[in-house]
Amino acid sequence: MLDLEEKQGWRNRGVIGGLQALAERWSADASAEGLDPAQIDALVEGMRAYGAATPADRPALAAQIRRAAAGDYAPPKPPEPAEPPAPAATEAQVDDDAATPLEIPAGEPEQPPPAPEPVKSARPVATTDRPGLGTVYEDDGADDDEDPGIPPPEPTHVAQARIARQKARERRNPQDLQARVTIISGVGEATAEQLARLGIEKVEDLLWHLPARYDDFSQMRTIDSLRPGEQVTIIANLWDVRERKIGMNRAMVQGILGDSTGTLHATWWNKWIINKLRPGSTLRFSGKVSLYMGQKTLDNPAFEDLDEERVATGRMSPVYPLTEGINNNRLRTLIFDALDAYAPLVDDPLPASVRDESELPDLPTALKQVHFPDSQAEMEVARRRLAFEELFYIQLGVQQRRATLRAEVAQPLPLSDEALEQFLATLPFALTGAQQRVIGEMRLDLGRDVPMTRLVQGDVGSGKTAVAAAAMWAAVGNGTQAAMLAPTQILAEQHHRGVSRLLGQLTRPDGTPVNVALLTGRVTGEAREQVIAGLADGSVDVVVGTTALIQDGVEFANLGLAIVDEQHRFGVEQRGALRTRATTQPHLLVMSATPIPRSLALTVFGDLDVSRIDEMPPGRTPIKTKRFTPAERERLYSFMRREVEAGRQAYVIYP
């Protein structure tokens, strides 16, 4: 560590926080290990003195620390303060050996010797307003007895830069937000092409390229707190790095990382990586912790240069989604400059009364704080402001759709008690109370001339298909058609078999059997033409299919009910496309097995009335939900193998 200090010019940066920070942590560990208290005190005092000393005095202190570590316990002495220079002789002073006092002419009052020139104080002068940069100390020329409440005069170059930025902002207008990013200083065509790969083409896009996460330098993980198997991000010094041959034409790169709490080994399997690693630099490392021969290691960690001042000030630093050719530091600088110049031009759509009632900042402030937060609390407030606006727009769209649908007219599809009894008589099972309740809610909707828009949510096996079949029977009984849209061919075929069994024993008002058809990408040739013709002439009563139902050329004679299964797999446009197949507005029923909290359902699906099937049919095996960590993956796979070997089923869902 002291060798690294020597290489770096005795800057006290060989350890995060300096040797004085290492001293506090090391003393406790050394005491626990039973080291001689006198030696511990000598080393701790030496490291503290080293941190307080100037670079010129540190070599001597380093030598004393080395001697203490080798067994010489004499505590190192801090450097003697330099003797103040003797004041220059003035005309009112005489040599020490002059015995005769200075004569004062008669009639003139004796003047006291002139007061010494006041010592100028070094006061912190902020030379930049970039978050994360340290304060630079400059001589402000103020007297020691100056009122500390009066701020020192701003340095000329700082004032000029601030005034220039202010004038530039005054010349800008809101239309600049729609300008290409090349309007920003330092962004040429090459950088613009890189940003375009991130979806950033306009200045406004850059302002809304939000951080994926933050590095909180006030709460970063220390090396001593790392545990094997964790995916971590740490700030550490690269103490040493070297290449190691592992074969005829292969090599690996090994490094030693350190902070004030300990050391950590890092390994890279690309030998060219050594050209990007500088011993003595402070870097952010991200990777998975593992153990090798009892030592903590990071295997092939990603790394990034850091501004040491930003680490020292303990700020939160944004980490952005990136693309090849542009690193996080570069993107962070571009976004900072864009915010400084253009954030004040962003129009806030929320009225001040709404912001005040919800205790939310204005949009320009929220954008600045979400990118470069002053604290965790400020970041959370800014994110809440942006989330509020997003949900606000969703609500406007939802309510607009709801109002539009309420203004439409649909053909009523009443389901009489007699017709319902006919349907129930064909079922090989009794409906649960939850199914009966949901069917009752649908009957009320279907009996009106306003289009039904209802979401039915229930777990797998809760009986949603039977509920949907009851709605289909209501459509067929009133002389209209019903269509069910499924996200996959397998699910469409499964629904087709289920609906055919449930409705196959029923007849239409004219006495003919209910005709249930299937239309997917696998239905081709003559069979496909027959289904399409049957939908057009009305001979097909119910059709189950995939997006083939909304392809060009598919027309319905009289579509009265549209059903969408696993509705979260479809967009609003696809749901709407099925409705446009009807000459009049059909009723809409959407189904989902995904648990949806009621508050979220009312927010995102506010254009839908929500029904829940919260009761499983008798005899169904209860569903157990368990969570497995990545480290438990093999145990999970072993469980699945045993289940399959026992004749049961298992399936894996990938996002």
N, C-alpha and C positions, 0 to 999 in steps of 0.2 A: 504494500500500500504506500509506504514512504518512497519506494522506488518510483511508483507511478506519480507521486507528488513531485519528485525531482524532475521527471520527464515533462510534466505540465508546467514547470516554472513556479512551484510552491504556491499554487493558487487556492489550496484547500478545497479542491473539487474531486479528489480521489474517492471520496465517499459522499453519498447523498447527505446533505446537511452539514458537511464538514467534519473534521476530526472531533470537534466538541460534541457533536451529536452521537458519534460512535462511542465516546467516552462514557456517556450516561448509560447506554445499553450494555456496553462491555463490562462495566464495573459490577453490575448485578450478576452477570454470567460468571465472571471471574470469582466472585465471592462464593457463588454456589459450587464452584469446582474446587474450592479450598486453597486458592492461591494466597501467598503471603500478603496480608493487608498493607504492609509498608510498600511492597512493590506495586500493588493495585493503586494506592494513593499517588505514588510517584508517576505512574503512567497516566492516570486520569488527570492529574495536575498538568502534566506535560502536554497532553492532547488539548486541554482547555487553553493553555497558554499559546499553543500553536495556532488555535483558531482565532485568538484575539490579536496575534502578532501581525506585522507587515510581512510581505513576501521576502523582503531583504533579511529579516530576522529569523525566518523559519528554518533555514538550513541548520543553524546552530541548535535550535530547539529539536529538530529532527534527530540530530546526532545524540542529544541527551536522552531522547525517548528510546533510541536504539540501545544506548548503554543501560537504561533502566530495564528494558526487556531482557538484556543479557545478564542482569544481576546486580548492576550498580543502582542502588535504590535512592541515591541522593536526588531529591526533587529538583527538577530543572527550574532555573531562575528565569523569571521574565526579563526581557531586555531592559537595561537601564534607560530611563528617558533621556533624550538628548538635552544637553545644557542649552538653555535659552541664550541666544546671542546677546552680547553686551550692547547696551544702547549706545548709539553714536554720540561722540562728544559734541556739545553745543557751545555757542559763544558764551553762555552763562556759566560754563563749567571750567575748572582749572585743574592742573595736575595735582595729584595727591600730595606731592612734596612741597607745594606752594603754601607757605604759612600765612601769606597776606591775603585777607579777604578781598573780594571784588568791591571796589569803591562805587557807591551810587551817588550820582550828582545831586547836590542839594536842591531841594524843591520838587524833586520827582519822587513819587511814591514807589516803594519797593514792589517790584512785580514778581509774582510767584513764577517758578520755572514752568515752561509750557507743559501741558498735559501730554502724556504719551499718546501716540496715534492709536485710536481704538482698534482692537483686534476684530477682524471681519469674521463673521460666523458663516459656517457652511450650512445652508438650509436646503431641504429637498425641493427641487424644482422639477415639476413634471414636464419632461420634454416630449412626451407623446401621450396621446389618449388611447393608444391601442391596448385593449385588455390583455393582461398577462405580462406586459413588459414592466421591468423594475423601475424604481424611481432613481433618477440620476441626481447626484449631489453636486451642486455648483455654488460658487462663491457669489452671493447676491449683493455684497457690498454693504450690508446693513450693520448698524452698530449693535453691540451686545445688549445694550439696554433698550433697544427698540421694542415697542409694544408687540408681543408675539401674535396678537390678534389681527394685526395688519398684514395682509399677504405681501410677500416680496414682489418687486416688479418682475414682470414676465420677460424672459430673455428675448432679445430682438429677433433672433431667427425663429423662435417658437411663435412669437406674436405674428411675424410675417406669414408663416405657414398657416396659422389659424385664420388670419384675415383672408388669405388666398382661398382657403377651402370655403369660407363663408361666402365670398363673392361668387365662387363657382356654383355653389348651391343656389344662390339667388338667380343665376342665369338659367337654371334648369326648369323644366316644366313637366307635368304628369305624363305627357306623351313620350318622354324619354324612357319610361318604364317599358314601353313596347319596342324600343330600339334594340338592335343587335348588341350582343355583349361586347363587340369590338369597340363600342363607345367608351368602355372602361379602360383607363390607362393601364398599359401593360398586357392587354389582350389582343393578340394578333390573330391572323387567320388560322395558324396552326393550333393555337390554344382554343380558338372558337370551335374547331373541328373536334377536339378532345371533349369539350364541354357538351357539344351536341350529342355525343354518345351517351351522356347522362340525362338527355332530355332538356338541356339548358341551351336555349338559343337566344332568348331575350333577357334584358336586365331583370325583369320581373321574375323570370324562371330562376335566376341565381338567388334572389332574395328568398324564394320558397323552396330552395334545395336544403331541406332541414337536416340536422344532424341525426345519424343513426344511433349514436350513443355519446357519452361524455367520459372524458378522463378527469376525475376529480382529484387534483393533485394535493388536496388537503386530506384525502381519505384513501390514498393508494395503498394497495397491499404491500407489505414488507416481506422480504425473503423468508424471515423466520416463521411467518404465518402460513406459508404455502403448504399444501397437502398433496400427496400423490393422487393423480387422477383428475385434478382440478384444471379447468381451462381458465387461465389467469392473464392479467395484464399488469405489468410492474414497471417501475422506473428504476433503472440501475446504471451504475458505471460499468463500462467494459474495461476491466482491469488488464486483461491480456487476451490475445487471440493468436492462434497459430494453426498451420496446416499439418496434417498427419497423414502419411501414406498408409493405405490399407490394402494395397494390391499392386499389381504391375502398372495399371493405368488408372487407378482409382485413388481418391484422396477425400478426406473429410476435414472440416474446419471445426476446431474446438475453441471455446471462449470461456473466460471466467468473469461472471457478473457479480457485482457487489453493491450493497447499500449499507446503511449504518447498523443493520441487524445481522448480516451474515453474507455468505457467498453462495453462488449457484453456478453450475456448469451448463453450458449450452452447446449443442451440436448441430452443425449443418452438413448436409450430404452433397452440397454443391460447392466444389472447391473455389469457384470464381467468386463466391460470396465474400471471400476475404478481402477483395478489393474495395468493398463498400463498408468495411468495419475498421474503425480507427481506435486503437487503445487509448483510453482516457476520456472518451466521449460519453456523454449522458444520453441514453436512448430509452425508448419505450419498447418493451419486448412483450409479445403476445404468443402464447402457446400452451401446450399441455404439460403439466408437471409429472415427471416419472422418477423412478429410483433406479440408479445404476451403481452397483457395488456399494450400496448404502448411502450414496450421495444424491441429493436432489439435482435433477437435470431438466432442461427444456429441450425438447427434440424439434429441431428445425423451426425455431420461433420466427415469426414475422417481427420486424423492427422498424423503427422510424426515428429520425433525428428529432431532438427536442430543443426548444428554446430554454436554456437554463434559467433565465429570469422568470419565465412563466411557471416553471417548477417551483422556484423559490417563493413566488408570491402565493402559491397554494390556490390558484384559480381553477375553475372548471373549464376544460378545453374541449371544443366540439370535435367529434370524429365523424367524417362524412362518407357516404357511399362514393366510391372512386371508380375510375376507369384507367386503362393503360395510358401512361404518358403524363399523368398528373397526380401528384402526391397530396397528402392531406395538408401539409404546411402551405403549399401553393394555393390550394383551393380555399383554405381558411383565410389567407391574405386577400384573395379576390373577393370573397364574400364580405370580409370586414370593410374593404374599400367601397364596395357597392352599397352596403348598409349606411356607411357614413355619408355617401353622396346622394342616395336615392330613397332611403327609407322614409324621410320626411314627406316625400311626394305620394306615398301610398295612401289611397283614400280608404277611410274606415267606414264600412257599411253599417256598423252598429250605432244607433243613436246614443248620445251621451247619457240619456236617461236610462237606457238599458244597461250600459256599462256601469253606471253608478249603482244601480240596483243590484247588479250581480257582482260588484266589486272587481271589475275587470279593467286592465289597462287598455289604452288605445292600441290600434294595430301596429303602428310604427314602433312603439315601445316594446310590444310583445315580440315582434320580429327580432329586434336587437337583443332582447333578453333570452330568446330561445336559441339564438346562435352563440352569444357570448354572455352567459348569465353571470351576474354578480355573486350569486349564491344559489344553493339548491332550492331555497324557497322561491327566489325570483324566477328560476327556471320553471318550477311547477306552476306558478301563476301564469307565466307566459304560455305554457302548453295548454293550460285550462282555457285560456282566452282563444287560442287557435281551435281547440276542440269544440268550444262553445259555438264558434262561427260555423264550423263544418256541420255540426248537428242542426244549427239554425237553418242553414241552406237545405239540408235534407228535409227538415220539417216543412219548409215552404213548398218544396217539390211534392212531398207526400200530401199535404193538404190541398195543393192544386189538383193533383190527380184524383183525390177523393171528391172534391167539388165537381170535377168534370164528370166522373162516373155517376154521381148522384143526379146530375142533370140529364143522363141518358135514360132511355126507356127500354125495358126488356120484356119479353113475353113471360107472363106469370106461369110457373110450373107447380101448381098445388099438388101435394101428395096427400090424398085422402086417407082416413083411417082404414078404409077397406083395402085400398091399394097397398098401404104399409103392411097390413096383415097378410096379404098375398105374398109379399116379399119375405116377411119373417117366416112364413110357413115353409118356404123352400130351404131355409138355412139349416145346416146339420148341427148347429150349436145355438145356444141362447146368447143374446147380446148382453154385454156388461152394462152396468148402470151408466158408466161414462159414455159408452157408445150410444145408448138411448138418449142421453142428454144432448150430445152433439147432433144427432139426427133431428131432434126436436128444434134445435137452433137453426139448422139448415132449412127445415120445413117452413119456418116463419119467413126466412129470407126468400126462398124460392116462390112463395105464394104472392110476393109483391111484384109490381111492375117496375121496380128499381133493380138494376143488376146486383146480384149477390157478389160480394168480394170477401171471402172468408178463408182464413188460414186454420187448418187442422194440424195440431202438433201432437205427436204421440210416439213413444218408443217403438223400436222394431218388435213386431209381434203383438202390438196393442189392438190391432183390428181396424186400421185406417182403411184398408181395401173394402171391407164390408160397409163402412160408412159411405165411401165413394160410390159403391154399387147401389146403395139406396138412393143417392142423388141421381145416378144414371137412370134408375127405374122411374123416378119422377119425370125426367126428361122424355123418356120413351113413352110413358103413359100419357103425355100431353102432345104426342105427335111430333116431337123434335128429336134431334140427334145429340149424342154426347161424345166427346173426344177426350182421351187421356194422353198427356204428353209425359214421357219418361226420359231420363237422361241417358240411358244406355240400352242397347239392344237386348241384353240379358234381362234387365229389369222390365223392359217392355213385354218380352215374351212371358215372363213370370206373371205379370199383371194380366196379360191376355188369358192365360190359363185360369187364373183365379176368378176373373170377372165372368168368363164363359161358364164356369161351374155355378156361380151365384145367380146369373140371369138366364141360364140355359133352359130352365123349367118354366119360365114365364112367357106370356104371349103378348103381342101388341094389341091395341084396341080392335084391329081388324081380325084378330084371331091367329095371325101367323107368328111363328117363334121369333124371339128377339135375335137379331143377326149381329154377332160380335165379330169384328174383323181386326187383323193385325197389319200394320204398315210400318216397316223398318227398311233399312238399307239392304237387308237380306231378302226381302220380298221383291222379286224381280219378274220380268217377262209378263206372261199372261195373267199370273196371279195378281201382280201389281195393278195391271190395267183393270181387272175386275173390281178390286177394292176402290180404286179411284172413281170408276164408273158408278159403283154402288153408293159412294158418298155423294156424288153429284145428283143421282136420281132419287135418293132417299131410301134405297133398299137396304143400305147398311145403317143400322140403328146406333151402334156403339163401335168406335174404333180406338184401338190402343196403339201407340207408336212412338217413334223418336222424332227428331227434328224433321224427318221425312214428311210429317204432317203439315209443316209450314213451308214446304217447297213450292215453287211455282207449278201450277197445273193441278193442284189439289183444291177442290172446291166442295162446299157442303150445300145440300139442298135446304136445310133448316137447322143450323147449329144452335141448340138452346143452352148447352152446358159445356164449359171447358174446364178440364181438371189438369193441374200441373203437379206431378210428383217430384219430391226432392227439389222444391222450388228454388233453394239457394244455388242450385247448379245452373239456373237459367237467369238471364237478365230481364229487365223490364221490357226491352224490345222484343225478346222471344215470347214472353207471356202475352204481350200485346199483339204479336203477329198471329197467334192462334185465334185471338178474339176477332181480328180483322177478316177471318175466313167466313164470318157470319154476316147475313144481310142486316140483321138487327143485333143489338148488343147482347151477347150471351151472358149467362151467370158464370161466375168464376169461383172455383174451389182449388186451393193450393194446399199441398200436404208436405210435411217435413218430419223426419225422425230426429232432427237435431234439436236438443234442448235449447229453447230460446227464453231467456229471462223476460218476464212480462214487461219490465221497463224498457228493455231493448226492443221487444216486439212492437210496443206502442210508438217507439221512436222511429225505427227503420221501416217497419211495416204498418205505419199509421194509416195507410189506405186500406188495410184489411182488418176485418173483425176476427178476433182470435178465439178459437175453441181448443180445448185440451182433452185428450183421452188419457187420463191419469190413472187408469185401472187396467190391469192385465187380465185376460180371460182365465178362468179357472184351469188349474193343471199346468200352466206355463211355468217353466223353471225360472226362478228369479235371476235377473242379470246382475252379475257382480262386476264392478269396475275397479281395476287396480292400476297403479302407476309403477312403472319400472324405470330405474335410472339406466343410463348407458352402461354402467359397470355391471348391471344385472341382466344384460341382454342374453348371455348364454343360458342363464337360469330360465329365462322366458322361453327360449327356443327349446330347451329340454322339456319344459312343461307341454309345449305344443306338440312335440313328437310323441309324448306319452298319450295325449288326448287322441291323436290321429291313430296311433297303434291300437287304442281301445275301441276304435270304430266310430269315434265322435269326430266333429268337424272343428276346424280352426281357420280363421282368415285374417290376413294382415292388410290394413288400409294404409296406403302411402299418400301423403298430401299432394 
